[in-house]
Amino acid sequence: MGGEDNRFVRQFILSTKAGIGRPEGPYSPEERLEMLLEAIRLTVPRFDLGKIASFSYTVEEIMLVNQIARVYANSGNRRKAIGISSQLLKHIEKNNASLNHYPRQFCLVASNCALDLAYEKLYKKAVKLAEKGQKVCIERGEYQFLPTFTAVLAECWYFLGDPEKSTALYHQSTFNDLFVKGLSVTAGLRLEYEKMSMNYFSDSNIDFDFFLKMAMPPLNIPFRNLNAAPLLEGKEKNDYVQLLPKLAFKYDFSPANNMYVSITRGYRSGGYNVQMFSELIQSDMQQKMIEAILDKAPESMAGMIEGMIKQHMPNYGKELNVQETTVYKPEYSWNYEVGSHLSLFNGKLKTDLAAFYMDTHDQQIAKFVNSGLGRMMVNAGSSESYGVEASFLASINKNLNMNVSYGYTHSTFKKYDGGTTSSEEQIDYSGNYVPFVPRHTMNAGANYSFFFDKSNWMQSLTLGMSYTGAGKIYWTEKNNVSQSFYGTLNGRISLQTKALQIDVWGRNLTNKDYTTFYFETMHRGFEQKSRPLQLGVDIRYHF
């Protein structure tokens, strides 16, 4: 694989890791930004967040800049996200307005920016952008973004003084000291209605020649001036009504100690795999080309040619199902949890204990398409997850604190129809472990701080060590690739003065080698290896 290809593979891995996270949990916003900036600078070396409109971008690079904006938004810095998105929108409208992918690029970035504007209470700006987004959605057929723009408009109109355009059905009540002192019951109910639609039009046209050649008996028959014109046109509409109840009991047996039980129903929206139309039109192209050949072939040879085609193309003749290929349904789950929050020894030891069970139906799984060129969301059937979590935080004295946490998760598919192989064999992943879910996670750490007199230039010195582990992790639904349990040792020395903070840190001090991410595409497997031993210094000056 050449250097150019390696850059794109590396970029894809960094982007995917930043979105999915690591087995033991999501990356911090700083780590995600570092990965995304590294990713985009692989192909835009001089990329600068302050000069976004100064560069030209591919579709993938625009997605990366949008990801960077989302990291800032999700970490609370929505003003920064708005600035990035606004620059990106100017670039898209100036340079890409005449291109086929303009509507989707614009709607993706604009929908996120409109949400951030509404969150920051910049309602008039949000309305202006959302109305423009609605217009692009309707005129250019990008209906998957329409609910977001509509929701933003409803919220903004409500706060701007037009409440009739905003509706919601949600209620939650808490009853304290029910039957006995300290017992509370929380009951909630949410009714959601979701309407989605997609207009699609995808076509192609090709003129071609076909030559039928055989060695024995010698045969060379040309079929010239053939034409294939596949066309996919129609509309998909889906309506979903969700009733999402919640019931929780909590018993406070002291002001700082309680036990709880909760039952909730979870929901994850469905959607459309719009990227699958490239696969569908290619399949239809093959069908139309074969039909053109058979129409041109002599009647005496048509049967033989069709037989040869079926031998090498088992899917020939199957009707394309746009709905089955593009639509994925909502995911539903029932979540049960029992646990306790405890504060012991006058608050010196804080403990959280929990056991959980999750029953998920129509589970959404991201997988690569058969060609390996792109990913799609599918409903995998049903799964169940159960486990326990425990965390302990001990403040031994004002200088020393220690923490330990552990989690165990057993997550398997109860039913997962994986389709069929090229030889029409049924694929069944029922009973397999759900990928990317570590069975064990743990963290242990300790910090010891030295505090100095206020007259001293040095206020504190903190020494810290931590150990983080995760595994076993399966990377595929087949459960044929996995990462066994691994752990990394990390350390930090932090010096704090009145205005200056200096941190000397080390990560993966034992130089542990492990796989952090794995995926398969184009019938090949790619893995991201762990970073080796890292040492560094952070300096912060407080004005």
Secondary structure, DSSP 8 states (H G I E B T S, - for coil): --HHHHHHHHHHHHHHHHHH-BTTB---HHHHHHHHHHHHTTTSTT--GGGGGGS---HHHHHHHHHHHHHHHHTT-HHHHHHHHHHHHHHHHHHSTTSTTHHHHHHHHHHHHHHHHHHTT-HHHHHHHHHHHHHHHHHHT-GGGHHHHHHHHHHHHHHTT-GGG---EEEEEEE-S-SSTTEEEEEEEEEEEEEEEEEEEEE--EEEEEEEEETTTTEEEEEEEEEE--EEEEEEEEEEEEEEEEEEEEEEEETTEEEEEEEEEEEE--EE-GGGHHHHHHHHHHHHHHHHHHHHS-HHHHHHHHHHHHHH-TTTT----HHHHHEE--EEEEEEEEEEEEEETTTTEEEEEEEEEEEEES-EEEEE-TTSSSEEEEE--EEEEEEEEEEEEEE-SSSEEEEEEEEEEEEEEEE-EEEE-TT--EEE-TTSB-TT--SEEEEEEEEEEEE--TTSSEEEEEEEEEEEEEE-EE-STT--SEE--EEEEEEEEEEEESSEEEEEEEESTT----EEEEEEETTEEEEEE----EEEEEEEE--
